Amino acid sequence: MDFQLTEEQRILKESVRRLAERHFAEKAFTWGDEYPWENAKILAENGLMGIRIPVEDGGQGGTLMDAVIAIMEIAKVCPQTADVLQAGNFGAIQQIAFLGNEFLKKEVLTKLLRGETIITPAMSEPNAGSAVTDLRTTARFDGDEVVINGSKVFNSNGDHAGYFCVWCRFGKGVESSGAVIVPDTASGFSRGKVEQHMSGEHYVSLYFDDCRVPKEYVLMSEEGFKKLLQVFNVERLGNSSRSLALAELAYEKSLQYSKERIQFDRPICEFQGIQWKFVDMKMRLEQARWLLYKAVVEADRGLPTTLDSSLAKLSCNEAAEYVCREAIQIHGGYGVSQEFPLAYLYERARGWMIAGGSVEMLRNRIASEILERRFSQRPPRPPKA
C-alpha cells in the first residue's frame, strides 16, 4: 500500500494551507459567540464546500481524501472555520447529497454549497443519546405534509443552522426509522436557550410540537436507518480528521516551545522526560493517521465500512486527547492559560470523544464487527408470566 499523498493531493494541501493563512489566521481562536459566516463564503468561492459531492448536484466531484486534506489544513489554522467546512462536507449535507430527492437538492443543497446557511444532524434525544435505536421523536404523514413531534438535544451550532436533519420514527421499531429535513422557519418548531460545551462551542435543544413541513422534505421514511448510518460514517471521518489536525497543531506548538523554553540553562527539549513525551505523541499521531487514511481510501471506493470508520474515530479521538494533554504538560503554566490555545485544543479534542459516537460505544461496535455478532447492552427481559 502506498502511504504517500499524490502530487495532486500535495498541491491541494499546500494551496488550502495558503488560503487558510491568508484569510483565516488573523481571527483564528477569537470568534467567541460569532459564527464565521464570512469564512463560509470564502470556502464556497474557492471550491471547498461539497468537495466529494457530484458535480451534477453542485459539488466539486472530488474524493473524500481531498475533503480530509482540506479540513485538516483549515483546522490547523482556524478550528472554527474547520467546523464550517465540516458542515459543508461531512455532516448531514452528505445525507441530502446521497439520499435526498431532487427537491431537497435544489431547495436545500444549493444554499449549503453556497455557504449561505448550514445544516446540522438532529439525532440525540434526552433518552436516546448513544442508543440511537431508541428514538422517540415521531413523524406521520398528513396529506401533503409530515407532522413531527419530539425533542432533540446537543445540536452543535444549532443556534446558527437554517436546517436540521431530524432522525425520527414513522412507526414502531427500528425499521420504521427515517429522517426529515426541517427548516428553521417550520411551524411548530422552536429552539431552546443557547448553551455551551466546555470549549465554548454552542448547542441548543430542539422542540417539535406538531411541527409541519411539506412531504418533499422527507429524506428517508421507513427502512431508512441502515442507509442513514452508512452515510453517517462519513461524518465520523470528519470528526476524526479535525481531532487529528488539532493534535498535530498541539504537537507542533510543543516542539517549537521545547526548543525555546530554557530551564536550568538548557532548552527543555534536552531533558529525557520531554523527549519521551514527544516519542509517545508522535507514535499515537502516526497510528491514528494511517487508520484514518485507510478508512478514507476504502470510503472512496464506496461508503466507509462501520469497522474502518469506528477504528479511525476511536484512534484519532484518543490520540488527540493524549497529545493535547501532554502538550499542556510540556507548556506548564502557559498550557492551562486561556491566553494560549492549548487549553482550547484539549477541550475540543475531549469533546469529540463523545460527539458522533462515544469511544465506549465505538468499542462495542468494533467488538461486534470483529466477533461477527451483536451484543445487547440492555438488561434481560423479564420472563413471561
Protein Blocks (a to p, Z undefined) as FASTA:
>chain_A
ZZbdcfklmmmmmmmmmmmmmmmmmmgoklmmaccfklmmmmmmnopghklpcfklopno
pafklmmmmmmmmmmmmmmlmmmmmmmmmmmmlmmmmmmcfklmmmmmmmmmnopaccdd
dfbdfklmklmmlccbdcddehjaccdedddehiehklmpcbdcddddfbecjklgccdd
ddfkbghiacddddddfkopacdddddehiacdfklpmbdehklmmmmmmmmmmmmmmmm
mmmmmmmmmmmmmmmmmmmmcgehiafklpmklmmmmmmmmmmmmmmmmmmmmmmmmmmn
mcadfklmmmmmmmmmmmmmmmmmmmmmmnmmmlmpckbmklmmmmmmmmmmmggpafkl
mmmmmmmmmnopacdfbdcddddZZ
